[in-house]
Amino acid sequence: MRFGWLTLAHSGSPEADYGAIQDLVAQACFAETAGFDGIWLTEHNFTGESVYCDPIPFASVVAARTSRIRIGFAVIQLALRHPIRLATELALLDNLSDGRIDIGVGHGTNFNEYEFVGYGLRSDDSRERMEETLDVMVRAWTESPLVHEGKFYQLRVPALRPSPRQQPHPPIWRSVSSAGSVRECGRRGAPIMMARIPLARVPERLALYETGLAESGLGPERQRELRERAALWRFVHVAESQAQAEDELTAALLETRRHMVHARESNNPADFHVEATRVNPWNDPRVSHEDGVRYSLQTSTLYGTPRRVADQVAELRDAGVHHVLCQISYGYLPHRTILESMRRFGEAVAPRFR
């Protein structure tokens, strides 16, 4: 199995941002020491939901301070980016990291409409923007010169330099939630990241991905590689005792949820509504914070002693998962506590599945 270290670390106030960013750099670099296979960086803007906001410059610092671990994005919000600027920045980062980046892409947040408004946009056309941005970005890496006449961009680019270190370009991952998206990514031969879905739904999603892969025209070896690379996101916290892990994580997730819901209720436009199919008790503001956290602990979290967490990882493995993205970094856990959780996972959990 493979294990990625993922951060979505809130910062509680502007005054706390500097310290939180420094702590995150230290945690991300320690992920290599602790034996994780990848670092996965999220993107959120304006409210401290992801304190560094832009994961690309943050990744460049991590790349300079690590040597082996891959550095991925989960995900870059393509609808908010200019495709040529993005292609240039990522190509440079791929050179700076000696070809260690993985590019997870998405159209943008399904819940924080204020992020689109902050860039002078709305989310209504975000999927179209994403697809055009992705198309232009990939073509910028593979065509010279590039001529593009699209709905959002009309471009003439002589050549993009530097070209990516990985050829023809770094792996491009898709974040998926719906059944149709999973199968379509299989057809496209795209590596996938699945959200924090309950364990009972995992075999169904993986079966749909396999169905799509069978329709992709790819060879058996490449299909097997993609199937084993498919990643599942989980909250993770490892402590000395089950009670300690539950108490620490519950407190952190309660503050995280309060921050998240408050940011949305305070900043989203009045005319914005989330599709009912995307709502679950964790992100539904009509559900109490306590019930939302309880839902996450029951359905999408690995927590407890190293032995208990290893048992939970084994349940994922038995359901067909070979790659887990472990969100061990939370904005409302002390830095030292996070490092200890990472160390325990690297020493006592991950080796059982290597």
N, C-alpha and C positions, 0 to 999 in steps of 0.2 A: 504494500500500500504506500501511497504518497500522502504527505501532510503539508499543507500550506499554512502559513501564519497570516491572518487577516486582521486588519484594524479598521474599526469605525468608532473612533474615540472622540466623544463629545468634550468640549471645553465649556465649563460652567459660566465663565465670564470673560470679557476682554482682558482683564488683568491676569487671568490664568493662562492665556494663550501661549505666551513665550515659554513658560515652563513645560506646558503640555507638549509643545512641538519638540523641545529638546528631549523630553522623556520618550516620545515616539521614535525619534531617531535612534536612541539607545536601544529601545526594544526591538526595532526592526533589524538592527545590526546583530543583536543577540540571537535573533532567530537563526542566523547562520551557525553560530556557536552551539546552539541547542539542537541542531540537526534537522531543522525543517528544510523541506525541498524548495519552497517558494515563499516570497513575501507578496502579499496582495493588498493593494492600496485602493481605497474607495474615493469617491469624489462627491462632496456636497459644499454648497456655497452659502456665505453670508451670516449664518446663525450659530456657528461653532459646532454644527452636527458632525462635521469632519474638520478638525481644527486647522489642518494645513490647507484646506480647500482644494488647491490644485496639486494633484499627486505627481505631476511630471517633474517640476523642480525638486520636490521632496525626494523623488526616486533618484535623481542625479546625485544627491548627497549620499544616499544609501549605497548607490553603485560605487561611489568613490571609497567607501569604507568597508566594503565586502569584496569577496573574490570569487565565490562559488555559487551562491544561492541565486536562483532566478527571481526576477522582480516583475510582478504582474499588476495589472489594473483591473479592479472589480467594482465598477467599470468606469471608463472615460465616457462622459456624457456628450456624445457626438453632436447632438443638436445645438449645443452651445459653442461649438468650435468652428473655426475656419479651416477647411480641409488642408490647404497648403501649409499654413502655419503649423498645424498639427503634424502633418507628414514630416516637416522639417525638424521639429522638436523631437519626435520619436526616432527618426533616423539618427540624429545626433546622440540621443540617449543610448541607442543600440550600439553605437560605436564606443561611447564612454564606458559602457558596461561590458564590452567585449562580447556582444551578442547574447545577453542574458534576459531580454525583456519578453514578456507575454502581454498582448494587448487585448484586454477585455473591453467590449464595446456595448453600448446601449443607447437608447434614444434620450434618456434622461429620467429623472425621478418620476414615479407615478403619483407621488403624494405632495411634493413640495413645489407647487405651482409658482411660488414666489421666486424660485431660482430662475425660471424662464422669464418672468416679469423683470427681474433684475438685469437681464440681458436684452430687454426690449422685445421679448418674444412671448408667445403663448404655446402651450403644449399641443394644440390641435393638430399642427402639421409636423410634430417632432419626429414621427417615424419616417415621413418623407425626407425631412432634413437629414436624419441619420443615414438613410440608405444612400442619398446623394453624396454626403460627406465621406462615407466609407468607400464608395466607388471611386471618388476623386483621389482619396488618400492612397488607395492601393495602386491606382493607375499612375499616380505621381512617382511611386517607387519602381514602376515597371515599364513606363513609357517615356520616351524622350525624342522629340518634344511632346508635351501634353496639350491637347486642345480639347476644351470641354464647354459645351453649350447646354446648360441644364436649367431647371426651374429656379434654383436659388443662386447658382454661380455660373458666370461666364468667364473662362480663364484661358490664358495663353502662357504656358510655362516652358522656357527653353530646356531646362534640365533641373532636376532636384539633386543638390549636393549638400552634405555627403549622402551617398546611398546607404541603406541599412547594412549593418554588419552581417545579419542573417539574410540569406538570399533564398527566394526573391524578396522576402520581407519577413518580419517577425510573425509568429503564430497569432492569429486573430480569433479570440474566443467570443462566444455569444452568451449573454446572460438570459436564461429562459425561465419561464414560470408556467405558461399554459401548455397543454398537451400538444396542440398544433405546432407551437414553436419548437418543441423538443424534436418532433418528427422532421420538421422542415430543416432544422440544423443538421440532423443526420443526413438528409438528402444532399445538403450542401457540403458535407464533409467538414463541418466546423466543430471544433472542440467546444464543450458547453460547461457552464457553471449553473447549478440549480440552486434556487433560493432555499430558505429554511423550511422545506416541506416536511410534513410528518413522515415517520418511518414507513407507515403502511402504504404511502403513495409512491415510495421510491422505486420498487420493482416495476410498477406500471410505467413510470416515466422512463426508466432505463429500457424497458421493452419497446416503447415507442421510438426511442433513439436508435435502438438496434434495427427496427423496421425501416427507419429512414436511411440508416447506413447501408442496409441491404439494397436500397433503391438508388444509391449514390453512384454506382459504377466503380467504386474504389476496390482495390484488391483486398483479399482476406486479411493480410498482415496489417495494412493501414486501418482497416475497420476495427481490428482487435486493439490496435494502439489507441485509436480514438475512444473506443468503448472504455478502456481502462483509464483513460485520462479524464473522463467525465467527472466533474467535481461537485460535491455537495457541501453547502455552507452550514456550519453549526456554531452556536455559542459554546465555548469551552472554558471550564475553570477547574483546576486541580489543586487540592489542598490536603492538609494532613488528615482531616477527618471529613466525613460526609456532612456533619452538622456545620462545620466551619465553611465548607464550600458553598452549602446552600445559603447560609446567612450572608456571606460576603457577596455572592453573586446576586441574590435577591435584592439586597440594598443597592447594588450598582445598577441593576436593570430597572428598578423603580425610578431612580434619578434619571436614567437614560430615557425612559418612556415619558416622564414628566417634561423633560427638555424637548423631546421630539414633538409631542402633542401640542405643547405651548407654542413652539415655533410655527407650527402649521396653522393653529387657530388664530395666532396674532398677525400672520403675514400673508396667508393665502387670500386671493381675491374672493369676494362674496359669491361670484358667479361660477366658482370652480367646484366641481364635485368629482369624487373618486368613484370609479366603476365598482359596483357592488361585488363583482367577481374577484376583485383584488384585495378586498378587506378581510382580515381575520382578527381574532381577539387581540393580538399583539398591537396592531396598528389602528384599530377601530376606536375613535375617541369616545364613543358611547359606552364602551366597556370600562370598568374601573381600572385604575393602574394596577391594583393588586391582582385582579382577575387576568389582566393582560399578561402580567409577568408570570403568573401561575401557568397560563397556557403555554408560554414559551418554555418554561422549565419542563413541562410535561412532553412537549412535542418536538423541540428543536434544540435541545441543549445536552451536552455531555459534561457532567459535573460530579465531583466527589473525590474520593481517594484515588490514587493511581490505579489500583486494582479495579475499582468500580468504573472508572472512565475507560479502562482497557476492555472491560466487559461490554460497555456501550459501543465502543468502536467495533468490537467483534460482531455485534448485532448489525451494524452498518455493512460490514464486510459480508456477512451471510446474506444480506439483502442485495448484494451485487456491487456495492460501492468500493472503489479502489483508490479514491482520491478525496480527501476531506480538507475543506478550508476551515481552519480553526480560528474563530474570532476569540482570541484570548485577551486582547487589549480593549479595555473599556475606559471611558473618561472618568468614571466615578469609582475606580479602584486605585489604591495607592500604587505608585510605580514599582516599589519593591515587591508588593504582592503579585503583580503581573509577572515580573521576572521570575519569581519563585514558581508560579504556575507553569510558565514556559519551561523552566528547568525540569520540573517534575514530569511534564509531558515528554520532553526529550529524552530523559534518562530512564523512565519507568513505564511509559506507555508505548511510544513509537517503536522501540526495538522489538516488541512482541509481534510486530506486523511487517518487519522488513524481510 
